Amino acid sequence: MKWYELTIATTEIATEMISNFLHEHGAGGVSIEESGNLNKPRDTSFGQWYDTPLNDIPEGEAVIKGYFPDQTNMEQLIADLKPRIEGLRQFDIDPGQVQYSYIEVDDEDWATAWKAYFHPIRITDKITIKPTWEHYEPAADELIIELDPGMAFGTGTHPTTSLCLKTLEKVIQGGEQVIDVGTGSGVLAIGAVKLGAESVLALDLDPVAVSSATENVSLNGLSEQVETRLSDLLGVLRQSSEELDSLKVKPPVDLVVANILAEIILLFVDDVYEALKPGGLYIASGIWKNKEEAVEQGLLAAGFEIQEKYWDEDWLAFVARKPKVD
């Protein structure tokens, strides 16, 4: 089968929103390549090595590739994407000097070739992410997350995802009820249970993400502990009482984790507060450094207390607590 490969040169901060736009316009897969120059910090604290070759993408910039069926009108697609991408500027997301190009490719050129660059990698003190097609002998203390992310949902090594996993490792004590908003490949939901959470409700707006997460949950043998649902943020919690009763995890919960953009975090911060038990924690990640103050003020305005902030490169994760009842 023939596909069109659309290449968009942009900035790292804009990749998540542009990727979402591509999926909304029917992309069969999306890949992201960020700067690979020698000045880019690399976390080698657990002996990680980086197989992706160096590239000439400038620091802070990125290249996104989206794959579309060969009957797609690519000129019209680009015309539809341009105003949406330029519109990101009004949300303080600078896509840079965006460049567009496309070529025709065979599906074998993209559907599996990316797997050559995804190897087992130790993400936290305890957690290692292992692609399902790789053989790996874990150490006695390692928690293994089996992952087949597909073209759309990442491998868990992006700073925002690794931040969430590291933060989950710090805060999970055991037995928690958790909601994962924007679950993607399901890696955070799986990681939470591996770290000791009792059960997780994993939510995503994209039905393809829900399917991917469901498959990965099954691969890890956690279908009884992790429930995946299609939901616009926490919209699934606004169902009737009968429908809520069908959920394995029901509010109020002990922990909510959301690895999404700062603008989206601010949209439903009050819903998260309502969904948590008194004393419950909210891990909010996916926050670029220029959004730190806005998110902090939004969390405080909703009634949260800021417990911790964790950084990875220029990305930030908040740990906020809903105050306990006196």
C-alpha positions in Angstrom: 0.0 0.0 0.0 1.2 3.5 -0.8 1.1 6.3 1.7 1.9 10.0 1.8 4.6 11.0 4.3 3.9 14.6 5.5 6.9 16.2 7.1 6.5 19.3 9.4 9.5 21.1 10.7 8.6 22.9 14.0 9.6 23.3 17.6 9.7 20.7 20.4 7.1 22.6 22.4 4.6 22.4 19.6 4.9 18.6 18.8 2.1 17.3 21.0 -0.5 19.7 19.6 0.6 19.3 16.0 0.6 15.5 16.5 -3.0 15.7 17.7 -3.9 17.8 14.7 -2.5 15.2 12.4 -4.5 12.4 14.1 -7.6 14.5 13.8 -7.0 14.8 10.1 -6.7 11.1 9.6 -3.0 10.2 10.0 -2.4 6.5 10.1 0.7 7.1 12.2 2.9 9.9 13.6 6.6 10.0 14.4 8.6 12.7 16.1 12.3 13.3 15.9 13.8 15.9 18.2 17.3 17.4 18.3 20.1 14.8 18.4 23.1 17.1 18.5 26.0 16.6 20.9 24.8 19.5 23.2 21.5 17.8 24.1 21.5 16.5 27.7 21.2 12.8 28.0 20.1 11.0 31.1 22.6 8.1 31.6 22.1 7.7 35.3 20.9 4.1 34.8 23.3 3.2 32.0 21.0 4.2 29.2 22.4 4.4 25.7 20.9 6.2 22.8 20.7 4.3 19.5 19.1 7.1 17.5 21.9 8.6 15.3 22.8 12.2 15.7 21.0 14.6 13.5 21.3 18.2 12.4 18.0 19.3 14.0 18.8 22.5 16.0 18.3 22.5 19.7 14.6 23.1 20.6 13.3 22.1 17.2 11.7 18.9 16.0 10.5 17.1 12.8 7.1 15.5 12.8 6.0 13.0 10.2 2.5 12.0 9.6 1.3 9.2 7.3 -1.8 9.5 5.2 -3.6 7.2 2.7 -2.6 7.7 -0.9 -6.0 9.1 -1.9 -5.5 12.1 0.5 -5.4 15.6 -1.1 -2.2 16.7 0.4 -2.3 20.3 -0.7 -5.7 20.7 0.8 -4.5 18.9 4.0 -1.6 21.4 4.4 -3.9 24.3 3.7 -6.2 23.0 6.5 -3.3 22.5 8.9 -1.6 25.8 8.5 -4.2 28.0 10.3 -4.5 25.5 13.2 -0.7 25.4 13.7 -0.3 29.2 13.4 -3.2 29.5 15.9 -1.0 27.9 18.5 0.7 31.2 19.0 -2.3 32.7 20.7 -1.8 30.0 23.4 1.9 30.9 23.8 2.9 27.8 21.9 5.5 29.0 19.3 5.6 26.5 16.4 8.6 28.4 14.9 9.2 28.8 11.2 7.0 25.9 10.2 7.9 24.1 7.0 5.8 21.5 5.2 6.8 18.9 2.6 5.5 15.5 1.5 6.5 12.4 -0.5 4.9 9.1 -1.4 6.2 6.0 0.4 5.5 2.3 0.8 4.0 1.2 4.1 7.1 -1.0 4.8 9.2 2.2 4.8 7.5 3.4 8.0 5.2 0.9 9.6 8.0 -1.1 11.3 11.3 0.6 10.6 11.1 2.8 13.7 11.2 -0.3 16.0 15.0 -0.5 15.3 15.5 2.5 17.6 13.3 1.3 20.5 15.2 -0.8 23.0 14.8 -1.7 26.7 15.5 1.4 28.8 15.6 2.0 32.6 13.4 5.0 33.2 13.4 5.2 37.0 15.1 3.5 39.9 12.7 0.6 39.5 11.0 0.8 36.1 12.4 -0.5 32.8 10.3 -0.2 29.6 10.8 -3.1 27.3 9.4 -3.3 23.7 7.5 -6.5 23.3 9.7 -7.7 20.4 13.0 -7.5 22.4 14.4 -10.2 24.6 15.6 -8.8 27.9 16.7 -10.4 31.2 15.7 -8.1 34.1 17.5 -7.7 37.3 15.9 -8.8 40.5 14.7 -5.3 41.4 13.4 -4.2 38.0 9.8 -3.7 37.3 9.2 -4.4 33.6 6.6 -2.6 31.5 6.0 -4.5 28.2 5.1 -1.9 25.6 4.1 -1.9 21.9 3.3 1.8 21.5 2.4 1.8 17.9 3.3 4.6 15.6 1.2 7.1 17.5 1.9 7.0 21.2 5.5 7.1 22.1 7.8 4.8 24.1 7.8 6.4 27.6 11.2 8.0 27.2 10.0 11.6 26.5 10.8 13.9 29.4 7.2 14.5 30.3 6.4 10.7 30.5 9.6 9.8 32.3 8.9 12.7 34.8 5.5 11.2 35.5 6.9 7.7 36.0 9.6 9.0 38.3 7.1 11.0 40.3 4.7 8.1 40.5 7.5 6.1 42.0 8.0 8.7 44.7 4.4 9.1 45.7 2.7 5.7 45.4 2.7 4.0 48.8 0.5 1.0 47.7 -3.2 0.4 47.4 -4.1 3.6 45.7 -7.1 4.2 43.3 -5.7 6.2 40.4 -7.1 8.0 37.3 -4.8 8.5 34.3 -6.0 11.3 32.0 -4.7 11.2 28.5 -3.3 7.7 28.8 -1.9 7.3 25.3 -0.1 3.9 25.2 -1.2 3.3 28.8 2.4 3.4 30.1 1.6 5.5 33.2 -1.4 3.4 34.1 0.6 0.2 33.8 3.5 1.8 35.7 1.2 2.9 38.6 0.0 -0.7 39.1 3.5 -2.1 38.9 4.5 0.4 41.6 1.7 -0.8 43.9 -1.5 1.1 43.0 -4.6 -1.1 43.5 -6.4 -0.1 40.3 -6.4 2.6 37.5 -9.0 4.1 35.3 -7.1 5.1 32.1 -8.9 7.7 30.0 -8.2 9.1 26.5 -10.2 11.1 23.9 -8.6 9.2 21.0 -10.2 5.8 20.4 -7.0 4.6 18.8 -5.2 5.5 22.0 -7.8 3.6 24.0 -7.2 0.6 21.8 -3.4 0.8 22.2 -3.6 1.2 25.9 -6.0 -1.7 26.2 -3.6 -3.9 24.3 -0.6 -2.9 26.4 -2.5 -3.4 29.6 -3.3 -6.9 28.4 0.3 -7.5 27.4 1.3 -6.8 31.0 -1.4 -9.0 32.5 -3.1 -6.1 34.2 -6.6 -6.2 32.6 -8.2 -6.8 36.0 -6.4 -3.8 37.6 -6.5 -1.3 34.7 -9.7 -0.2 33.0 -9.5 1.9 29.8 -12.3 4.2 28.7 -12.9 6.7 26.0 -13.4 10.1 27.6 -12.9 13.8 27.0 -10.7 14.5 30.0 -12.8 13.6 33.1 -16.1 13.7 31.2 -16.7 10.0 31.9 -17.2 10.9 35.5 -20.2 13.1 34.7 -22.3 10.0 33.8 -25.4 8.9 35.6 -24.9 7.1 38.9 -25.8 3.8 37.3 -23.1 4.3 34.6 -20.6 5.3 37.3 -21.3 2.1 39.2 -20.0 0.2 36.2 -16.5 1.7 36.6 -13.9 -0.3 38.5 -12.4 3.0 39.8 -14.9 5.6 41.0 -14.3 9.0 42.5 -13.2 10.2 44.9 -9.7 8.7 44.2 -6.3 8.9 45.8 -4.3 10.1 42.8 -4.9 11.7 39.4 -2.1 11.8 36.9 -2.3 13.9 33.6 0.6 14.1 31.1 -0.9 16.7 28.8 -0.3 20.3 27.8 -0.5 23.1 30.3 -3.4 24.7 28.5 -5.4 21.5 28.9 -4.4 21.1 32.5 -5.9 24.5 33.3 -9.1 23.6 31.5 -10.1 20.9 34.0 -8.2 21.6 37.2 -11.5 22.0 39.1 -12.7 18.6 37.9 -9.6 17.0 39.1 -10.0 18.7 42.5 -13.5 17.3 42.7 -12.4 13.8 41.7 -9.8 13.5 44.5 -10.3 12.5 48.1 -9.2 15.0 50.7 -5.4 14.6 50.9 -5.4 13.1 47.4 -2.6 14.0 45.0 -2.5 15.4 41.5 0.5 14.8 39.3 0.4 17.3 36.4 3.0 17.0 33.7 3.6 18.0 30.1 4.3 21.6 31.2 6.9 23.6 29.4 9.0 25.9 31.5 7.2 29.1 30.3 3.9 27.8 31.7 5.2 27.1 35.3 3.6 30.2 36.8 0.3 29.9 35.0 -0.2 26.3 36.1 0.9 27.0 39.6 -1.6 29.8 39.9 -4.3 27.7 38.4 -3.7 24.9 40.9 -3.7 27.3 43.8 -6.9 29.0 42.6 -8.6 25.6 42.5 -7.7 25.0 46.2 -4.6 22.7 45.7 -1.5 22.9 47.8 1.8 22.6 45.8 3.8 19.8 47.3 6.7 19.4 44.9 8.0 20.4 41.5 10.2 18.0 39.4 12.1 18.9 36.3 13.5 17.1 33.2 15.3 19.3 30.8 12.8 22.2 30.2 9.7 20.2 31.2 8.0 20.4 34.6 5.7 18.2 36.7 3.7 19.4 39.6 2.7 17.3 42.6 -0.3 19.1 44.2 -2.4 18.0 47.1 -6.1 18.5 47.9 -6.1 19.7 51.5 -7.3 17.2 54.2 -10.5 18.0 56.0 -9.8 19.2 59.6 
